[in-house]
Amino acid sequence: MSKKSLFSKNILIALLLASLSLWYVLIFDKDNLLRVYTLNVGQGDAILISKNHFQLLVDTGRGDMTYSRVKQYLPFNDNKIELLILSHLDGDHIGGGKNIVDKIVVDEIWTLNWQKDTEMVKELKNKVEEKKILTKFIRAGEEKIIQTHEGEIKIKTINPAEYILESEGNNNSIVVKVSYNELDFLLTGDLENEGEKKLLEKNIDLQSEILKVGHHGSRSSTSQEFIDRVKPEVSLISVGKNSYGHPSQDILNRLKSINSKIYRTDKSGTIEISTDGKIYSVKTEK
């Protein structure tokens, strides 16, 4: 082989190694961050929290579109959700669940019960049983801690303290506080003013930098007293085309009055928050 050919080959190998090193750094850097996706699933809720190979999904939207949204944001070549939390059994929070459970490996489910008498609930329950997924019926105080090299992810339920009649189903929503180092996310399901009041009466630290606004921005949620306690810097509203008037202009004005930055999935598409547990950035799909 000529010296010129050998030199060219060495240059090619060096460039290839440099490219592989850069690719490794990019992957490593991406995995260092916790990512929270408020998925654009129309009039419904689905929130994916992703860190390395731990994936938490809170609610599953209304229809099959949620599956494709979740797959879009799962880590490359990863088809597993370690924990699925169903805040309550309304169709716009569990409707995509059957398809997700059928097509994605789910290790564990937290829910209140299977006691809502709808075909959607029955189908999801049957699929969960068919897949033999560990299911825990939980209340406030359930906790899970995920250790990572960069810090711990703490998942804690703070509502409901006890079972509430199904007629008060929204206030029976599982409310989850997710903490990563110094940053807190409060995910409220469809909690309304009555449920908020009960939380305010307890000695619970509600302060969170990021708030998933209750019940799609309904005027029956997100009281002034509640947001004064939470003090959200960012407010996320999962909402689509609807006839309910969601989100309420009163609620939008209330959040603006405390200088909370508002993001809506109907305006911005999927909303991604990336954080190292100290500082965070917000990126939108649109």
C-alpha positions as semicolon CSV with decimal commas, in nm:
position;residue;x (nm);y (nm);z (nm)
1;M;0,000;0,000;0,000
2;S;0,133;0,344;-0,090
3;K;0,208;0,602;0,175
4;K;-0,068;0,820;0,026
5;S;-0,327;0,539;0,052
6;L;-0,217;0,457;0,409
7;F;-0,245;0,825;0,505
8;S;-0,596;0,848;0,355
9;K;-0,703;0,530;0,538
10;N;-0,574;0,664;0,870
11;I;-0,757;0,993;0,817
12;L;-1,079;0,801;0,742
13;I;-1,042;0,591;1,059
14;A;-0,973;0,902;1,268
15;L;-1,282;1,075;1,131
16;L;-1,493;0,766;1,197
17;L;-1,371;0,741;1,557
18;A;-1,435;1,110;1,610
19;S;-1,790;1,069;1,478
20;L;-1,853;0,772;1,707
21;S;-1,717;0,965;2,005
22;L;-1,943;1,260;1,924
23;W;-2,244;1,027;1,889
24;Y;-2,165;0,874;2,230
25;V;-2,139;1,219;2,390
26;L;-2,470;1,325;2,237
27;I;-2,644;1,014;2,367
28;F;-2,484;1,050;2,710
29;D;-2,577;1,419;2,733
30;K;-2,936;1,346;2,635
31;D;-2,964;1,076;2,901
32;N;-2,834;1,311;3,169
33;L;-3,157;1,511;3,157
34;L;-3,501;1,433;3,290
35;R;-3,762;1,500;3,024
36;V;-4,131;1,562;3,086
37;Y;-4,362;1,553;2,785
38;T;-4,716;1,685;2,808
39;L;-4,833;1,496;2,503
40;N;-5,064;1,651;2,247
41;V;-5,351;1,400;2,260
42;G;-5,645;1,635;2,206
43;Q;-5,901;1,677;2,484
44;G;-5,737;1,447;2,735
45;D;-5,431;1,392;2,952
46;A;-5,112;1,194;2,888
47;I;-4,780;1,291;3,046
48;L;-4,460;1,097;2,983
49;I;-4,163;1,139;3,220
50;S;-3,838;0,993;3,088
51;K;-3,491;0,952;3,237
52;N;-3,240;0,705;3,097
53;H;-3,431;0,377;3,089
54;F;-3,700;0,473;3,340
55;Q;-4,032;0,579;3,189
56;L;-4,336;0,700;3,383
57;L;-4,666;0,758;3,202
58;V;-4,947;0,944;3,379
59;D;-5,279;0,886;3,198
60;T;-5,331;0,771;2,842
61;G;-5,554;1,022;2,665
62;R;-5,879;0,923;2,497
63;G;-5,789;0,728;2,186
64;D;-5,530;0,526;1,998
65;M;-5,332;0,836;1,897
66;T;-5,171;0,832;2,244
67;Y;-4,978;0,516;2,158
68;S;-4,804;0,681;1,862
69;R;-4,732;0,990;2,071
70;V;-4,576;0,784;2,349
71;K;-4,368;0,581;2,101
72;Q;-4,246;0,905;1,944
73;Y;-4,087;1,016;2,271
74;L;-3,972;0,687;2,423
75;P;-3,592;0,648;2,411
76;F;-3,459;0,491;2,091
77;N;-3,528;0,117;2,071
78;D;-3,701;0,120;2,413
79;N;-4,050;-0,030;2,430
80;K;-4,111;-0,031;2,803
81;I;-4,293;0,176;3,063
82;E;-4,186;0,099;3,418
83;L;-4,486;0,271;3,581
84;L;-4,827;0,372;3,445
85;I;-5,045;0,588;3,671
86;L;-5,415;0,626;3,588
87;S;-5,529;0,938;3,774
88;H;-5,895;0,832;3,749
89;L;-6,119;0,631;3,519
90;D;-6,268;0,896;3,288
91;G;-6,241;0,813;2,919
92;D;-6,016;1,108;2,836
93;H;-5,759;0,977;3,085
94;I;-5,770;0,599;3,019
95;G;-5,905;0,570;2,664
96;G;-5,564;0,501;2,508
97;G;-5,468;0,258;2,782
98;K;-5,578;-0,068;2,620
99;N;-5,370;-0,003;2,308
100;I;-5,065;0,105;2,510
101;V;-5,080;-0,196;2,741
102;D;-5,120;-0,424;2,440
103;K;-4,824;-0,283;2,245
104;I;-4,580;-0,156;2,510
105;V;-4,438;-0,357;2,799
106;V;-4,577;-0,209;3,123
107;D;-4,422;-0,326;3,451
108;E;-4,664;-0,177;3,700
109;I;-4,992;0,018;3,716
110;W;-5,117;0,245;3,993
111;T;-5,489;0,320;3,995
112;L;-5,773;0,377;4,242
113;N;-5,982;0,074;4,145
114;W;-6,163;-0,074;3,843
115;Q;-6,509;0,017;3,975
116;K;-6,639;0,252;3,708
117;D;-6,897;0,061;3,505
118;T;-6,804;0,148;3,147
119;E;-6,704;-0,070;2,855
120;M;-6,375;0,119;2,830
121;V;-6,281;0,034;3,188
122;K;-6,379;-0,332;3,141
123;E;-6,170;-0,365;2,825
124;L;-5,866;-0,204;2,986
125;K;-5,898;-0,418;3,300
126;N;-5,925;-0,734;3,090
127;K;-5,616;-0,640;2,887
128;V;-5,418;-0,564;3,205
129;E;-5,516;-0,903;3,350
130;E;-5,433;-1,077;3,022
131;K;-5,084;-0,921;3,028
132;K;-5,046;-1,010;3,399
133;I;-4,936;-0,655;3,490
134;L;-4,878;-0,583;3,857
135;T;-5,161;-0,349;3,961
136;K;-5,170;-0,153;4,286
137;F;-5,484;0,019;4,416
138;I;-5,342;0,324;4,587
139;R;-5,424;0,632;4,790
140;A;-5,221;0,928;4,914
141;G;-4,881;0,834;5,055
142;E;-4,769;0,586;4,790
143;E;-4,406;0,653;4,703
144;K;-4,145;0,533;4,457
145;I;-3,784;0,650;4,437
146;I;-3,568;0,599;4,129
147;Q;-3,194;0,641;4,183
148;T;-2,986;0,783;3,898
149;H;-2,622;0,896;3,876
150;E;-2,739;1,258;3,869
151;G;-2,988;1,238;4,159
152;E;-3,311;1,071;4,261
153;I;-3,655;1,088;4,106
154;K;-3,920;1,081;4,378
155;I;-4,277;0,996;4,283
156;K;-4,531;1,054;4,560
157;T;-4,912;1,049;4,558
158;I;-5,079;1,320;4,770
159;N;-5,446;1,258;4,681
160;P;-5,693;1,104;4,756
161;A;-5,656;1,036;5,127
162;E;-5,962;0,811;5,121
163;Y;-6,218;0,675;4,881
164;I;-6,472;0,930;4,756
165;L;-6,802;0,841;4,594
166;E;-6,784;0,798;4,217
167;S;-7,017;1,099;4,175
168;E;-6,721;1,304;4,300
169;G;-6,479;1,126;4,067
170;N;-6,273;1,429;3,963
171;N;-6,189;1,508;4,324
172;N;-6,089;1,144;4,363
173;S;-5,808;1,197;4,108
174;I;-5,467;1,063;4,201
175;V;-5,249;1,372;4,240
176;V;-4,878;1,305;4,193
177;K;-4,581;1,516;4,293
178;V;-4,266;1,425;4,102
179;S;-3,941;1,569;4,237
180;Y;-3,603;1,556;4,068
181;N;-3,325;1,711;4,276
182;E;-3,443;2,072;4,327
183;L;-3,729;2,073;4,076
184;D;-4,092;1,972;4,145
185;F;-4,378;1,883;3,912
186;L;-4,737;1,870;4,040
187;L;-4,971;1,657;3,826
188;T;-5,333;1,707;3,932
189;G;-5,549;1,492;3,704
190;D;-5,900;1,642;3,703
191;L;-5,886;1,768;4,063
192;E;-6,146;2,037;4,126
193;N;-6,188;2,305;4,392
194;E;-6,325;2,067;4,658
195;G;-6,025;1,837;4,623
196;E;-5,787;2,133;4,620
197;K;-5,943;2,261;4,943
198;K;-5,879;1,928;5,116
199;L;-5,514;1,938;5,009
200;L;-5,479;2,295;5,132
201;E;-5,611;2,190;5,473
202;K;-5,334;1,932;5,512
203;N;-4,973;2,003;5,597
204;I;-4,849;1,915;5,248
205;D;-4,574;2,094;5,059
206;L;-4,755;2,180;4,736
207;Q;-4,498;2,428;4,604
208;S;-4,388;2,319;4,258
209;E;-4,212;2,496;3,975
210;I;-4,426;2,313;3,718
211;L;-4,803;2,264;3,750
212;K;-5,019;2,044;3,529
213;V;-5,337;2,251;3,554
214;G;-5,636;2,053;3,681
215;H;-5,926;1,941;3,460
216;H;-5,795;2,094;3,135
217;G;-5,824;2,449;3,271
218;S;-6,187;2,417;3,381
219;R;-6,326;2,707;3,585
220;S;-6,412;2,450;3,857
221;S;-6,041;2,390;3,924
222;T;-5,725;2,590;4,002
223;S;-5,855;2,817;4,276
224;Q;-5,663;3,129;4,368
225;E;-5,577;2,978;4,707
226;F;-5,441;2,667;4,539
227;I;-5,211;2,844;4,295
228;D;-5,096;3,080;4,571
229;R;-4,973;2,771;4,756
230;V;-4,824;2,597;4,452
231;K;-4,660;2,911;4,305
232;P;-4,602;2,757;3,960
233;E;-4,347;2,922;3,735
234;V;-4,488;2,720;3,442
235;S;-4,848;2,603;3,399
236;L;-4,926;2,323;3,153
237;I;-5,276;2,279;3,015
238;S;-5,358;1,957;2,832
239;V;-5,656;2,046;2,616
240;G;-5,804;1,998;2,270
241;K;-6,110;2,105;2,078
242;N;-6,405;2,085;2,317
243;S;-6,751;2,219;2,396
244;Y;-6,685;2,278;2,766
245;G;-6,508;2,612;2,735
246;H;-6,173;2,466;2,843
247;P;-5,952;2,638;2,930
248;S;-6,152;2,904;3,113
249;Q;-6,040;3,261;3,053
250;D;-6,080;3,321;3,427
251;I;-5,823;3,050;3,498
252;L;-5,585;3,185;3,234
253;N;-5,612;3,533;3,389
254;R;-5,556;3,387;3,735
255;L;-5,236;3,215;3,625
256;K;-5,116;3,526;3,442
257;S;-5,174;3,731;3,758
258;I;-4,896;3,536;3,934
259;N;-4,671;3,559;3,625
260;S;-4,689;3,188;3,555
261;K;-4,588;3,103;3,199
262;I;-4,879;2,917;3,033
263;Y;-4,838;2,644;2,772
264;R;-5,136;2,471;2,606
265;T;-5,123;2,157;2,395
266;D;-5,397;2,289;2,164
267;K;-5,177;2,589;2,081
268;S;-4,824;2,449;2,117
269;G;-4,860;2,076;2,053
270;T;-4,653;1,849;2,273
271;I;-4,466;2,045;2,542
272;E;-4,123;1,916;2,647
273;I;-3,950;2,023;2,967
274;S;-3,585;1,920;3,002
275;T;-3,401;1,955;3,331
276;D;-3,091;1,855;3,524
277;G;-3,291;1,901;3,842
278;K;-3,179;2,260;3,894
279;I;-3,246;2,454;3,577
280;Y;-3,499;2,367;3,308
281;S;-3,594;2,459;2,954
282;V;-3,928;2,439;2,773
283;K;-3,963;2,337;2,409
284;T;-4,286;2,313;2,212
285;E;-4,382;2,111;1,907
286;K;-4,537;2,405;1,720
